[in-house]
């Protein structure tokens, strides 16, 4: 019914210790574009989560003992299978998440790229030797896999948020348990099916699907056999999970919310800035953590930028992600639409103007017409909240220092962007922005080779790049003494 080339990729059970587990009740996975049922998935809970941790613990020694080359060969097979099944995986992703098929296939390639990258990077987990303070001693540093890794991931990138973590964990020699978001478990389960086909041993990669976020989350954050916890999601939930990890002093990585500024200076190439803002804001219907949240435009180019940007946003084609030509899909749910509408209305009440987007759509309650608000100030709700929807607030500024101050005036510090052709300004602004990632004349910044992560309340740790392995490794110092005897 879903036109998959390989129907076996649509799975309905949690994947624990190399087998598929059914539970007493089911979760319905619905298509956000149509509201129709895509699949039912067995609803696992605390017991299955404990089982998955046990399986990961049981598999750890043997997986860690494999050479980096052996792990790389298996990970490479997993990557190859994901790419060979990109069309089906993309279709499953669109069905459960809503993004246009081309974007969904892009996410599969993006997620797979992390598996490819870390399969190679795992071979370069170098240690160190350090000159010792005494002649009869030697200092040697080795790095070892930390152990069982537990992960909780969100619905906005149902494949890539798992791949980014699992790839680094497995390449380092760790075993892995993930609880995907309740709304989007199918992409995670399809990854498990392909991991099995790739020959990744039982217990190394486990997926537990269930709607008891709190209960399952407690197991994953509090279990004594989990050595490391990694989360991608909202800052509010991240804070709670950090506190739950405290009792067992787990190493944690947090990829949390953002409030990205996108600054357009007078000297920018305006057409490039419009294209960059469009992709950075409206990709995934504005539901990415690195989405532009506030567009700051210098007064001299405000009219030109706004006119061109509104025209470009008008050209987006809203609809079901499986329909040919659609460039922007539904939001995840009708409730998500009404949350964003509240931010728009509250900001209009405070003086913002709707330059685009007041048209009603007949597509359904989970669709929001791409919108642009002008005359916004940084204290309005649309600017000081993470919007997570297809709305662009435009804020004007006079001076460079004012732009940096407005940009940094948020508790978040994930992604930021600015457009300028002035080399001095580029350095000043890049160094002045308090964000983990800065796109300079570029609106799409994430790839497997680069360190992804945030400052301030956007989290800690980095995913991707050579730095991404550190989160899954322990540094061990060997002090060798008595060498003069
Ligand atoms: P969320 O509400 O924090 O949910 C994320 C995950 O946490 C889901 O799996 C959810 O399960 C689970 N969860 C919720 N409450 C929990 C609890 N008390 N204990 C354990 N687990 C719990 O976030 P979201 O709204 O789905 O996702 C959007 C957020 O993620 C945004 O803030 C976005 O910026 C952030 N994000 C960050 C990055 C990054 O790399 N920095 C990337 C993508 C998204 P259920 O599905 O069952 O609710």
Boltz pocket constraint, residues with backbone or C-beta under 6 A from the ligand:
constraints:
  - pocket:
      binder: B
      contacts: [[A, 152], [A, 153], [A, 154], [A, 155], [A, 156], [A, 157], [A, 161], [A, 179], [A, 180], [A, 181], [A, 182], [A, 183], [A, 210], [A, 211], [A, 212], [A, 213], [A, 214], [A, 215], [A, 216], [A, 217], [A, 218], [A, 232], [A, 233], [A, 234], [A, 235], [A, 237], [A, 238], [A, 240], [A, 254], [A, 255], [A, 256], [A, 257], [A, 258], [A, 288], [A, 289], [A, 290], [A, 386], [A, 414], [A, 454], [A, 458], [A, 459]]
      max_distance: 6.0
